Amino acid sequence: VGDGSTTITVNCAAGTNHNAPGSKTVSVNVQMANPDLSKNDPATIKAAAQSGQAKNLWSVGDKTPIAINGKVGALTIKGTYYAIILGFDHNASVEGGNSIHFQIGKDASGKDIAFVDSEYLSSGSSAAFRMNTSNTNSGGWNNSYMRKTICPAFLAALPADWQNIIVAFTKYSDNTGGGSDTASKVTSTQDKIWLLSEFEVQGKRSYANSAEQNYQKQYDYYKNGNSKVKYKHNDTGSACYWWLRSVYATFSYYFCGVGTGGSAGSNLANASLGFAPGFKVA
């Protein structure tokens, strides 16, 4: 019925064919998850995910606060932002079950946000929220500056208790790039912090490698009709473009993104756009 510890004592009286045994005691500790996701600590969220009961406790779109503190690319992030539940046991046959998938996120007011830096919409080679520091999608998601530099820096900026419950798992993406829509370019990576793909957001293919969707599913959060528009974390009156991990399959220097109206789009690989990463607890 709730959190707490107790001792259960078991007694058995003597009968016609046995003497009374000694009493036995069992110590019991119960930890119950709070139905308000935001009131649970990371360890409780992890336990709920591993039990397979998370979907019976919380709902897609629920959010929980995370105090982020660290430098990610060109931006020092220091503040509390919210991770939203994208789905439970998402794409389990490929990506594993008993899990909760999250994305950052929202701010305290509930506004959908992506992180932007001082280089927003500019292209170049300096540290920023770029897919690559040169204008190419060669190497796809696997070898991108975003995956190798920005995403690990973001993980390091999270509190230790959140870092401890985030797991690496399989994501499929075009990991070659180079300008042709070739199915064999879609391979797997193991990621703790990642960007969503075009199909995971939009539920259809516009520019990504057409074979990606064979290994992906649209996240329930976006499938349910929630807004794909994200606003600058430091100017929530302004919508921003935000990056996806999918390459623009038929161009050698674009990656996919989401436009300011929420539609599928793309941009130069070395442009700085909004950063809205995902992670998995399992």
Disulfide bonds with the S-S distance in Angstrom:
none
